[in-house]
């Protein structure tokens, strides 16, 4: 029997296939896996609590790493494997999981230094290399304790011409107190926050944020989300001439007074593209009632595609502490139904999913969101299982929505992308089938 370091060889014994694994070392076998799947978060200044850049940093966590990858708790990824057709999946292969497990079980040896791959060169403070950085005009002061409303601040854009963006990254100045946030493009003609004083923080959005006015999400921050990429094919995100930006941030307290000054970095397109990437939260439902103690309450959302030529490139479900799982379906004008996304939900890791191949959404397609919630005492994150829960922006309230990234012609009128929700054409889901 022959074996080489870190390689599984297929051997045949009486027609039975078996694998033999040789000596596995950190430098040759484990470090490449960490570089590809873990170091984006596990490095200084990022959301993970420990760094995995070197053997010295990783070795104390060896057993914990094995437990996390064998249980598939890490890397975090919640889509159902049957529908996992996403380009940004960090899911480890069975061979990678076996490699890490065998390395730990054999004493977690470091191995020969010459086997180490070259370190990844990360942009300091960013996961992208921004051409343009825009930040909130002043710091927001966070008290030591208490509950904070969402904060909205208008930032004058000074965009003197149409600007196309291929990727964006929202970065908290103080990630210890920023749970999540968005940076919106408010184009000319939008009335959202039209009376706001630039640079001043508001606890409400000052008016309704309507998709019919073309408001577009430029960048998002959630734990584990990373930057957003818009150059799928010949596409980019448009910031129309004369637009302003609106920072929307959800803060949490940390036990001591502190402050935050969040920013967004942009990579600019070298030339105008043929296609436009538009990110909307248009699949949502504000009419939510979750009974007290219900471990599997269901809420449905619906939106109807109002333009020809749209393609679905990205989905990101959003709920709060009672969120359990989410499914997005398409009911096409032909009557055919397709499951676009299905997976568990974690408020601690609100991930986004980029399709390996965008999915056409013909005009008239119904997008149906199905959210399930655990409002029972068995949910350790549940603030109060005795309380009936309704729609709201705070974490003890609930939301049912799905951000969708859509690619369409660069000259499309995005205000018509999703028309107001009509009567649901989706059949009800029986409890026995969940």
C-alpha positions in Angstrom: 0.0 0.0 0.0 1.4 3.4 -1.1 0.4 6.7 0.4 1.6 10.3 -0.1 1.2 13.2 2.3 -2.3 14.5 2.3 -3.5 12.4 -0.6 -6.2 9.7 -0.6 -5.4 6.8 -2.9 -8.2 4.5 -4.2 -7.3 0.9 -3.6 -9.3 -2.2 -4.7 -9.6 -5.2 -2.4 -11.9 -7.9 -3.9 -13.9 -5.2 -5.7 -14.3 -3.0 -2.6 -13.1 0.6 -2.9 -11.2 2.0 0.1 -9.2 5.1 0.8 -5.8 5.2 2.5 -4.7 8.5 3.9 -1.0 9.4 4.5 0.6 11.8 6.9 -1.2 15.2 6.9 0.6 18.4 7.9 -0.6 21.9 8.5 1.8 23.6 6.0 1.0 21.3 3.1 -2.5 20.2 3.5 -4.5 22.3 6.1 -3.2 25.8 5.4 -4.5 25.8 1.8 -8.0 24.9 3.0 -7.9 27.7 5.6 -6.7 30.2 3.0 -9.5 29.4 0.6 -12.4 29.0 3.0 -11.6 30.6 6.4 -9.1 33.5 6.4 -11.5 36.0 4.9 -13.1 36.2 8.4 -10.4 34.6 10.5 -7.7 37.3 10.4 -7.0 40.5 12.4 -9.7 43.2 12.0 -12.4 40.9 10.8 -15.6 39.4 12.4 -14.1 36.1 13.6 -12.7 36.2 17.2 -9.4 34.4 16.3 -6.9 34.5 13.4 -6.0 31.5 11.3 -3.1 33.0 9.3 -0.3 30.9 10.8 0.4 27.6 12.5 1.1 29.3 15.8 -2.4 30.9 15.7 -4.2 27.8 14.6 -2.7 25.1 16.7 -4.5 26.0 20.0 -7.8 25.7 18.1 -7.1 22.4 16.4 -9.7 20.3 18.2 -12.3 23.0 18.0 -11.7 23.4 14.3 -12.2 19.6 13.7 -15.4 19.6 15.7 -16.7 22.7 13.8 -16.0 21.3 10.3 -17.1 17.7 11.0 -20.4 19.0 12.3 -20.5 21.5 9.3 -21.0 24.4 11.7 -18.1 26.0 10.0 -17.7 27.6 7.5 -21.2 28.9 8.0 -23.4 28.1 5.0 -27.1 27.4 5.3 -28.5 26.5 1.9 -30.0 23.1 1.4 -27.4 21.0 -0.5 -30.1 19.9 -3.0 -30.4 23.6 -4.1 -26.9 24.7 -3.5 -26.1 26.2 -6.9 -24.1 29.2 -5.7 -20.8 30.5 -6.8 -19.7 31.8 -3.4 -20.3 28.6 -1.4 -17.5 28.0 1.2 -18.8 24.5 2.0 -15.9 22.1 2.5 -15.7 18.9 0.5 -15.7 15.6 2.2 -12.0 15.2 1.4 -11.2 18.6 3.0 -13.2 17.6 6.1 -11.3 14.3 6.3 -8.0 16.1 5.8 -8.6 18.4 8.8 -9.9 15.6 11.0 -6.9 13.4 10.2 -4.5 16.2 10.9 -6.0 16.8 14.3 -6.1 13.1 15.1 -2.5 12.7 14.2 -1.3 15.4 16.6 -1.7 18.4 14.4 1.9 18.4 13.0 3.2 21.6 11.4 5.2 19.9 8.7 8.0 21.3 6.5 8.1 25.0 6.1 8.9 24.6 2.4 5.5 23.1 1.8 3.7 26.3 2.9 1.7 28.1 0.2 2.4 31.8 -0.3 0.3 33.9 2.1 -2.8 35.7 0.7 -2.2 39.4 0.3 -5.3 41.0 1.8 -6.0 44.7 1.4 -5.5 46.2 4.9 -8.9 47.1 6.4 -10.8 45.9 3.3 -11.7 42.7 1.4 -11.6 44.8 -1.8 -9.2 47.5 -3.1 -11.6 50.5 -3.2 -11.2 53.3 -5.7 -13.5 55.5 -3.7 -14.3 55.6 0.1 -17.3 57.4 1.5 -18.0 57.6 5.2 -20.5 59.0 7.6 -19.8 62.7 8.2 -19.5 62.3 12.0 -19.4 59.6 14.6 -22.5 58.2 16.2 -22.3 57.9 20.0 -23.4 54.6 21.4 -24.2 54.4 25.2 -23.0 51.6 27.4 -26.4 49.9 27.7 -29.9 50.1 26.4 -31.8 49.5 23.2 -31.1 51.7 20.2 -33.4 52.5 17.3 -32.1 52.0 13.7 -30.1 55.1 12.7 -30.4 56.8 9.3 -28.0 59.5 8.1 -28.0 61.3 4.7 -24.6 61.8 3.0 -24.4 64.1 0.1 -23.0 62.2 -2.8 -21.4 64.8 -5.0 -21.8 62.5 -8.0 -21.4 64.8 -11.0 -21.9 62.1 -13.6 -23.4 58.5 -13.7 -21.0 56.3 -11.8 -20.8 52.5 -12.3 -19.6 50.3 -9.5 -18.3 46.7 -9.8 -18.1 45.9 -6.1 -18.8 47.6 -2.8 -18.0 46.9 0.9 -19.6 48.4 3.9 -17.2 48.5 6.8 -18.1 49.5 10.4 -15.8 51.8 12.2 -16.5 49.8 15.3 -17.7 46.3 14.5 -18.3 45.5 18.2 -21.5 47.7 18.1 -22.7 47.4 14.5 -24.9 44.3 14.0 -25.8 45.1 10.5 -26.4 47.9 8.1 -27.0 49.1 4.5 -25.9 52.0 2.3 -28.6 53.1 -0.1 -28.4 55.1 -3.3 -31.1 57.7 -3.3 -31.4 58.9 -6.9 -32.7 62.3 -8.0 -36.5 62.4 -7.7 -36.7 60.1 -4.6 -38.6 61.7 -1.7 -37.1 59.4 0.9 -35.5 61.6 3.7 -35.8 64.7 1.4 -36.2 66.9 4.5 -33.2 65.4 6.4 -30.2 67.5 7.3 -27.1 66.0 5.8 -24.9 64.4 8.4 -27.6 64.3 11.1 -28.7 61.0 12.6 -32.4 60.1 12.6 -34.1 57.3 14.4 -36.6 56.8 11.5 -36.2 56.9 7.8 -38.2 60.1 7.4 -40.8 58.9 4.9 -41.3 55.8 3.0 -38.4 54.0 1.2 -40.2 53.0 -2.0 -38.8 50.7 -4.7 -41.0 52.7 -7.2 -38.6 55.6 -6.7 -35.5 53.6 -7.7 -33.8 53.5 -4.3 -31.0 50.9 -4.6 -28.9 49.1 -2.0 -25.2 49.9 -2.7 -23.5 48.0 0.1 -24.5 45.8 3.1 -22.8 44.7 6.3 -23.8 41.5 8.1 -21.6 39.1 10.1 -19.9 36.9 7.5 -21.4 38.6 4.5 -18.3 40.2 3.0 -18.3 42.6 0.0 -20.9 42.6 -2.7 -19.8 42.0 -6.3 -21.8 43.4 -9.2 -19.7 42.5 -12.3 -21.5 39.4 -13.3 -21.0 39.1 -17.0 -21.1 42.7 -18.3 -23.0 44.2 -15.3 -22.3 46.9 -12.7 -24.3 48.9 -10.2 -25.4 52.4 -11.2 -25.2 55.5 -9.0 -27.1 58.0 -11.1 -25.8 61.6 -11.5 -27.0 63.7 -8.6 -27.6 60.8 -6.2 -27.1 61.0 -2.5 -26.3 58.1 -0.1 -28.2 57.0 3.0 -26.5 55.0 5.7 -28.9 52.8 7.7 -27.2 51.1 10.7 -28.5 48.9 13.5 -26.4 49.4 16.6 -26.1 47.3 19.7 -24.5 48.3 23.1 -21.3 46.7 24.4 -21.2 47.5 28.1 -19.3 50.8 27.7 -19.8 54.1 25.9 -18.2 54.1 22.5 -18.7 55.5 19.0 -18.8 54.4 15.3 -18.1 56.0 12.0 -19.1 53.5 9.3 -17.9 53.8 5.7 -18.4 52.2 2.3 -15.7 51.4 -0.2 -16.4 51.2 -4.0 -14.5 49.7 -6.9 -15.4 51.7 -10.0 -16.1 50.2 -13.5 -13.6 51.2 -16.2 -16.4 51.8 -18.7 -20.3 51.8 -18.7 -21.6 48.2 -18.8 -24.5 46.8 -20.9 -26.3 45.4 -17.9 -27.3 46.9 -14.5 -27.2 45.1 -11.2 -30.0 46.2 -8.9 -30.4 45.1 -5.3 -33.8 45.3 -3.8 -35.6 44.2 -0.6 -38.8 44.0 -2.6 -39.9 40.5 -1.5 -41.2 41.2 2.0 -44.3 41.1 4.2 -45.2 43.7 6.9 -48.3 41.8 8.0 -46.8 39.4 10.5 -48.4 37.6 13.3 -46.5 34.8 15.1 -48.4 33.1 17.9 -46.8 32.8 21.3 -45.1 29.4 21.8 -45.4 28.4 18.1 -42.3 26.4 17.1 -43.0 26.5 13.3 -45.1 29.6 12.5 -45.3 30.4 8.8 -45.3 33.9 7.1 -45.5 34.4 3.3 -44.2 37.2 1.1 -44.9 37.9 -2.5 -43.8 40.2 -5.3 -44.5 40.2 -9.0 -41.8 40.9 -11.7 -42.8 43.8 -13.8 -40.1 44.0 -16.4 -38.9 41.8 -19.2 -35.3 40.5 -19.4 -34.6 40.4 -15.6 -32.3 37.7 -14.2 -31.9 36.7 -10.5 -28.3 36.8 -9.5 -28.4 36.9 -5.7 -30.6 36.2 -2.7 -30.3 37.0 1.0 -33.1 36.1 3.4 -33.7 38.4 6.4 -35.5 37.6 9.6 -34.8 38.3 13.3 -34.2 36.2 16.4 -37.0 33.7 15.8 -36.1 33.1 12.2 -35.8 29.3 11.5 -35.7 28.7 7.7 -36.6 30.4 4.4 -37.7 29.3 1.0 -38.0 31.4 -2.2 -40.0 30.1 -5.1 -40.8 31.4 -8.6 -44.2 30.7 -10.2 -43.6 31.5 -13.8 -46.3 32.9 -16.2 -46.4 29.3 -17.7 -47.6 28.0 -14.3 -44.3 26.2 -13.7 -42.9 26.4 -10.2 -39.2 26.4 -9.2 -37.5 26.5 -5.8 -34.9 29.3 -6.1 -33.6 29.0 -2.6 -34.1 26.8 0.4 -32.2 26.7 3.6 -31.9 27.3 7.3 -31.6 30.8 8.8 -29.2 32.2 11.4 -29.5 35.7 12.8 -25.9 35.4 13.8 -24.7 34.8 10.3 -26.9 36.6 7.7 -25.3 35.3 4.5 -25.8 36.2 0.9 -26.0 33.6 -1.9 -24.7 34.4 -5.5 -26.0 32.1 -8.2 -23.4 30.4 -10.3 -25.7 31.0 -13.3 -28.3 33.8 -13.0 -31.9 32.6 -13.3 -34.3 34.3 -15.9 -37.3 35.9 -14.3 -39.9 36.6 -17.1 -42.3 39.5 -16.7 -45.3 38.3 -14.7 -43.3 35.9 -12.5 -44.5 35.6 -8.9 -41.8 35.5 -6.3 -43.0 33.7 -3.2 -41.1 33.8 0.1 -42.0 31.3 2.8 -40.5 32.0 6.3 -40.7 29.8 9.3 -40.2 31.0 12.9 -39.5 29.3 16.3 -41.3 31.3 18.9 -41.1 28.5 21.5 -39.1 28.1 24.7 -36.8 25.7 22.7 -35.3 28.6 20.8 -32.4 29.9 22.9 -32.4 33.3 21.1 -36.1 33.9 21.8 -36.6 37.0 23.9 -40.0 36.0 25.1 -41.9 32.9 24.0 -45.0 34.0 25.8 -45.4 37.0 23.5 -47.3 37.2 20.2 -44.9 38.8 17.7 -45.6 41.3 14.9 -43.6 43.2 12.3 -41.0 45.6 13.5 -37.4 46.8 12.9 -36.1 45.9 16.4 -34.6 42.5 17.1 -37.4 41.5 19.4 -39.9 42.2 16.6 -39.8 40.1 13.4 -39.3 40.7 9.7 -39.9 38.4 6.7 -38.0 39.6 3.6 -35.5 38.5 1.0 -33.0 40.9 -0.6 -32.7 40.0 -4.3 -30.0 41.0 -6.7 -31.3 41.3 -10.3 -29.4 41.9 -13.5 -31.3 43.7 -16.3 -30.6 46.0 -19.2 -28.6 49.1 -18.2 -31.3 51.4 -19.4 -34.2 49.7 -17.6 -36.6 51.6 -15.4 -35.9 49.8 -12.2 -38.9 51.5 -10.5 -41.1 49.0 -12.4 -39.0 45.9 -11.5 -41.3 44.6 -8.8 -45.0 45.6 -8.9 -47.2 45.7 -5.8 -48.1 42.3 -4.4 -51.4 40.9 -5.7 -53.3 37.9 -4.3 -51.1 35.0 -3.7 -51.1 32.3 -6.3 -49.1 29.9 -4.2 -50.9 26.9 -2.7 -50.7 26.7 1.2 -48.0 24.5 2.8 -49.3 21.9 5.1 -47.5 21.5 8.4 -46.8 17.9 7.7 -44.8 18.7 4.7 -42.4 21.2 6.4 
